Structure formats: C-alpha cells, structure tokens
Amino acid sequence: MNDIDPQAWLADVLARINSHPNHRLDELLPWNWKQISRREPQAA
C-alpha cells in the first residue's frame, strides 16, 4: 500500500481527522498521506 504501514496510517488519520480542515481531506488518503513527525519536548 504505497510503502506505508497501514496501521500507522489508520491510527494517524483517526487521530487527526476531527481537527483536519474539510477542504484538505485528500491529504489523508494513503497515497497522499505523510505522517507528522511528533517532536519530543526537550529538557530545559
């Protein structure tokens, strides 16, 4: 499936879909999807 992990894709899409703009839903399709790298907070 386009060299992506289906479980990672589905988990990410389900987490983001509620706050994702309606006019950009095509970005969440498997062939357009790019996982957002989650940055870990850095210690001060």
N, C-alpha and C positions, 0 to 999 in steps of 0.2 A: 504494500500500500504506500507507494511513493517514498519508500525508505524512511518511514516514521514508525514509531512504536504506537500501535493502536490504543493501548491502554493509557499511555501518557497523553495522547491526543484527546481522547474522550474525557479524561479527568480534567485536563486544562480547559477544554471547551465548556464543560459543565460548570466549572468554577467561574469562568469569565462571561458566560452568555447573558447573565442578568444585567451586567453593567456595560456590556458592549453596545455601541450605537447600532441602531437598526439598519442604517444605510451602509454599514460596513460588515454585515454578517457574512459576506462572501470570503472575508479574511479567515473565517473559522473553518472553512471547508478543508478537508485533508490535503488537497493539492495546493492550497494557498497558505496553510497554517504554518506559523513559526512560533515555537514556544518562547515565551518571555523568560529570559534568564532572571531568576529570583536572586537578588543580591542579599547576602547575609550582612546584618548590621555589624559594623566594625567597632571594636572597642576603642574608647577614647584614651 
